[in-house]
Structures are given as C-alpha cells and as structure tokens.
Amino acid sequence: MPCDEAVLKLENMTFSYGVKKNLEDISFEIKPGEFVAILGKNGSGKTTLMRCINKILKIDSGTITVDDQNVKSLTLEELARLCTTVPADTSLDFSLTVRDFVALGRTPFLKSVWWEDEEDEKIIDQALWDFGITAYADRRLHELSSGERARVLLAKGVVQTPKIMLVDEPSAHLDIKYKVQVMELLKMLSEKGMAILMANHDINLLTRFCDRIILLHEGHIISDGRPEEVITAENIKKVFGIEVEMVTSNGIPYVLPTGSAMDIY
C-alpha cells in the first residue's frame, strides 16, 4: 500500500517544443506503492511527460523531484538508480539472449568493468523467475512473441531496483490475454511497494487495475483521482470527443462507446 512520502513530485512543470507549450503547469505526486496511469488522446503529452521525468527532455520551468532529489541536479546514472523507463517494445533486431538483455538493467550499479557479482546474479535470477521467463533465458529476443518480450522488458526494469517505474504503452501490441497479464504484473510490483507511472490508452484496463488516473488534455491536467472520479462520460467526451455510456461491474467503472467517431467529419 502507498506510504505518505512521495517518491515522485512535479510542481508547476512546463515544457515546450519551440514556441508551443506542450505541457503547462503540471503538478502531481506519486507515493511508493501507487499504480498511476496517464490518459489522454494521441499527442496530449503522455510520452513527453515521461521524457521530462527521465531527463531525455529538458523542462522550461518548474521542478521534478525523485526520492526528494531534484532531477536537474542528478546525472543520468544517478537518476537511473532511482527511476527506470520501460518502453512499449524493443527492436526485433536485438540479438542478445533474454538473460543478457535483462542483465543490462544492472548497468547503473556497475562497480568495475567486469560484472555481474553475486548480488547482481541473484537479482537477475529472481526477476526471470517472477516474470515467468526463466525457461527461455537463453533464447534471443527476436525469437520471442510480443507477450514474452513485454515480460522481458518489465524484468529488465525491475532488476534496476528503482523507486519508480515509468511504463510507456506496455500492452500496445498485445492481445487481450497478454494485456491483462502485463497489467497484473505491474499491479504486483506496486503491491510490493514500487511506484508505477504508466501511459496507456486502454481505459477499461486502467479503471480495473490502477489506483489513480491522471487525465491530460491539450497540455493540462484536467482531472486527477480515483478511476471512478476521473472516468466519467463528460470527461471522456471532452478529451476524446465521443459519447460513451458508463457501466459499473463489481464497483469498477467501464466505458462503452455509444456515439459515432465519424461525427468530427
């Protein structure tokens, strides 16, 4: 369960590509054990926000702190020990074995040119086991299915032993079974105390698994709260431009599109 001290905090953050403000006055915090989703239409700034947090992009103003340390003052290696990023997928051309690829997550902790030490080995082996990929540890990444690669990417992030994990569209290319599996794995990590910030388009998966949803629209946060507070017919119409009906099952709100997406024409 989340504790009181925030592991990630953004205060009045602004970012621009050129003269256009893509993100403006972004403020929120995430505590250990929270599973938080960023939701918005394409181009709303979800991936840009994550790239600001991990210093791929330089913010215009405001502050970002991870574990009470200003990201601006951290080296990339120092930040990598606190925050890991899991992309949507990795190149099929990667010829590394599963184990060697997962082991790359220990790079920020290298103590010498030669590695891995006994501690690294234990962390890597545990991650392979937790994500059910021990059986194909010696296979090459390009030999794996999309669902298997998704688990490998999460395992690589976990061996980095971060305080917070940034996950960008982790189930974008997966069928429904593996979408649910990835969400279950992320939920498991949050229940063990890791903070998770995830960008995802699948609203009904977010309402089922996430503790909070941050709704982005035109570079601003328009709602931040529990799924039943954020995912309303009014908010969905405002952000995505489509009429929906809200359906509740076991206390979880789900979205059923009822309007036409062709109305914009």
C-alpha positions in Angstrom: 0.0 0.0 0.0 1.2 3.6 -0.6 3.0 5.4 2.2 2.8 9.1 3.0 6.1 10.2 1.5 6.0 11.0 -2.3 8.7 9.3 -4.4 7.9 11.5 -7.5 6.8 15.1 -7.4 6.2 17.5 -10.2 5.5 21.2 -9.3 4.3 23.7 -11.9 6.2 22.0 -14.7 6.2 23.4 -18.2 7.7 22.1 -21.4 7.7 23.5 -24.9 8.7 22.3 -28.3 9.7 25.7 -29.7 7.2 28.4 -29.1 4.3 26.0 -28.4 3.7 24.9 -24.8 3.1 21.2 -24.9 2.8 20.8 -21.2 1.8 23.6 -18.9 1.5 23.9 -15.1 1.8 20.1 -14.5 1.7 19.3 -10.8 1.2 15.9 -9.1 2.9 13.5 -6.9 3.2 9.7 -6.6 3.8 7.7 -3.5 5.5 4.3 -3.1 3.0 1.5 -3.9 0.8 3.7 -6.1 -0.1 2.5 -9.6 -0.9 5.6 -11.6 -1.9 6.0 -15.2 -1.6 8.9 -17.6 -4.5 9.0 -20.0 -5.1 11.3 -23.0 -5.6 11.3 -26.7 -2.7 10.9 -29.1 -0.5 14.0 -28.9 -1.7 15.0 -25.5 1.8 14.8 -24.0 1.9 11.5 -22.2 5.2 10.3 -23.6 6.6 13.8 -23.5 5.8 14.0 -19.8 7.7 10.8 -19.1 10.7 12.0 -21.2 10.8 15.1 -19.0 10.9 13.0 -15.8 13.8 10.8 -17.1 15.7 13.8 -18.4 15.5 12.9 -22.1 13.8 16.3 -22.5 14.7 19.5 -20.6 11.8 21.3 -18.9 11.3 25.0 -19.3 10.3 25.7 -15.7 9.0 24.1 -12.5 10.6 21.2 -10.7 10.7 17.5 -10.8 12.0 15.6 -7.8 12.6 11.8 -7.5 13.1 10.5 -3.9 13.5 14.1 -2.7 16.2 14.9 -5.2 15.8 17.5 -8.0 16.2 15.6 -11.3 18.0 18.6 -12.7 20.9 18.1 -10.3 21.2 14.3 -10.9 23.4 12.6 -13.5 21.7 10.2 -15.8 23.4 7.3 -14.0 22.2 8.6 -10.6 18.7 9.0 -11.9 18.8 5.5 -13.4 19.3 4.1 -9.9 16.0 5.7 -8.8 13.9 5.7 -11.9 13.6 3.2 -14.8 11.8 3.5 -18.1 10.1 0.6 -19.8 9.3 1.2 -23.5 6.4 -0.2 -25.4 8.7 -2.7 -27.2 12.3 -3.2 -28.2 13.9 -3.8 -31.6 13.4 -7.3 -33.1 17.0 -7.0 -34.3 18.3 -7.2 -30.8 20.4 -10.4 -30.8 21.1 -10.6 -27.1 19.8 -13.5 -25.1 16.9 -12.8 -22.7 19.2 -13.2 -19.7 21.9 -10.8 -21.1 19.2 -8.2 -22.0 17.6 -8.3 -18.6 21.1 -8.1 -17.0 21.6 -4.7 -18.8 19.2 -3.3 -16.1 22.1 -3.7 -13.6 24.3 -1.3 -15.6 23.8 1.7 -13.3 25.2 -0.3 -10.4 28.5 -1.5 -12.1 31.4 -1.4 -9.6 34.0 -2.4 -12.1 34.5 -3.3 -15.8 33.8 -7.0 -15.0 30.4 -8.0 -13.8 28.0 -9.5 -12.7 28.7 -10.1 -9.0 26.8 -12.4 -6.7 24.2 -9.8 -5.8 23.5 -9.0 -9.5 23.1 -12.7 -10.3 20.5 -13.1 -7.5 18.5 -10.1 -8.6 18.5 -11.2 -12.3 17.6 -14.8 -11.5 14.7 -13.6 -9.2 13.3 -11.3 -11.9 13.5 -14.1 -14.5 11.5 -16.3 -12.1 9.0 -13.6 -11.1 8.1 -12.8 -14.7 8.0 -16.5 -15.8 10.8 -16.2 -18.3 13.4 -18.5 -16.7 12.6 -21.3 -19.2 13.8 -19.2 -22.2 16.6 -17.2 -20.6 19.0 -18.4 -23.3 16.7 -17.6 -26.3 17.3 -14.5 -28.4 14.9 -11.5 -28.2 13.9 -11.8 -31.8 12.7 -15.3 -31.2 10.1 -14.2 -28.6 6.4 -13.4 -29.0 5.1 -9.9 -28.2 3.8 -11.1 -24.9 7.1 -12.7 -23.9 9.0 -9.6 -24.9 6.7 -7.4 -22.8 7.6 -9.5 -19.7 11.3 -9.4 -20.6 11.1 -5.5 -20.7 9.5 -5.4 -17.3 12.1 -7.8 -15.9 14.9 -5.6 -17.2 13.2 -2.6 -15.5 12.8 -4.5 -12.2 16.5 -5.5 -11.9 17.3 -1.8 -11.9 15.7 -1.8 -8.4 14.1 1.6 -9.0 12.0 3.6 -6.7 9.6 4.4 -9.6 9.0 2.7 -12.9 7.8 4.7 -16.0 6.0 2.4 -18.4 5.1 3.7 -21.9 2.2 1.8 -23.6 3.2 -1.6 -22.2 0.4 -3.6 -23.9 0.1 -1.6 -27.2 0.7 -4.6 -29.5 -0.7 -7.4 -27.3 -3.9 -9.4 -27.5 -6.3 -9.2 -24.6 -4.8 -12.1 -22.6 -1.4 -10.6 -22.5 -2.7 -7.1 -22.0 -4.3 -8.4 -18.7 -1.2 -10.3 -17.8 1.1 -7.2 -18.1 -1.4 -5.2 -16.0 -1.4 -8.0 -13.4 2.4 -7.9 -13.3 2.5 -4.1 -12.9 -0.1 -4.4 -10.1 2.0 -7.0 -8.4 5.0 -4.6 -8.5 3.0 -1.8 -7.0 1.7 -4.0 -4.2 5.4 -4.8 -3.4 6.0 -1.1 -2.9 7.2 0.2 -6.3 5.6 3.4 -7.6 4.3 2.9 -11.2 3.5 5.7 -13.7 2.1 4.3 -16.9 0.9 5.8 -20.2 -1.9 3.7 -21.7 -4.9 4.1 -24.0 -6.9 1.2 -22.8 -9.4 2.9 -20.5 -11.1 -0.2 -19.3 -7.9 -1.8 -18.2 -6.9 1.4 -16.3 -10.2 1.5 -14.4 -9.7 -2.1 -13.3 -6.1 -2.1 -12.2 -4.9 1.5 -11.4 -5.2 3.3 -8.1 -5.3 6.7 -9.9 -5.7 8.2 -13.3 -4.3 11.5 -14.4 -6.3 12.9 -17.4 -4.3 15.1 -19.8 -6.0 17.4 -22.3 -4.3 20.0 -24.5 -1.2 20.0 -22.3 -3.0 20.4 -19.0 -4.2 18.0 -16.3 -8.0 18.3 -16.2 -8.6 15.6 -13.7 -6.6 13.5 -11.2 -8.1 11.0 -8.9 -9.5 7.5 -8.4 -10.8 5.9 -11.6 -14.5 6.4 -10.7 -13.8 10.1 -10.2 -11.9 10.7 -13.4 -13.5 8.3 -15.9 -16.9 9.9 -16.5 -18.9 10.3 -19.6 -18.4 14.1 -19.5 -14.6 13.8 -19.2 -14.4 11.2 -22.0 -16.4 13.3 -24.4 -14.3 16.4 -23.6 -10.9 14.6 -24.1 -11.7 12.1 -26.8 -14.7 13.7 -28.5 -17.1 10.7 -28.3 -20.3 9.9 -26.5 -20.0 6.9 -24.0 -22.1 5.1 -21.6 -20.7 4.3 -18.2 -21.2 0.7 -16.9 -20.3 -0.5 -13.4 -19.3 -4.0 -12.6 -18.1 -5.1 -9.1 -17.7 -1.4 -8.3 -15.4 -0.8 -11.3 -16.4 1.7 -13.9 -16.2 0.7 -17.6 -16.6 2.7 -20.7 -19.0 1.6 -23.6 -18.8 3.9 -26.7 -22.2 4.8 -27.9 -21.6 7.8 -30.2 -20.1 7.8 -33.7 -16.4 8.6 -34.1 -17.3 10.0 -37.6 -19.1 13.0 -36.1 -15.8 15.0 -36.5 -16.3 14.9 -40.2 
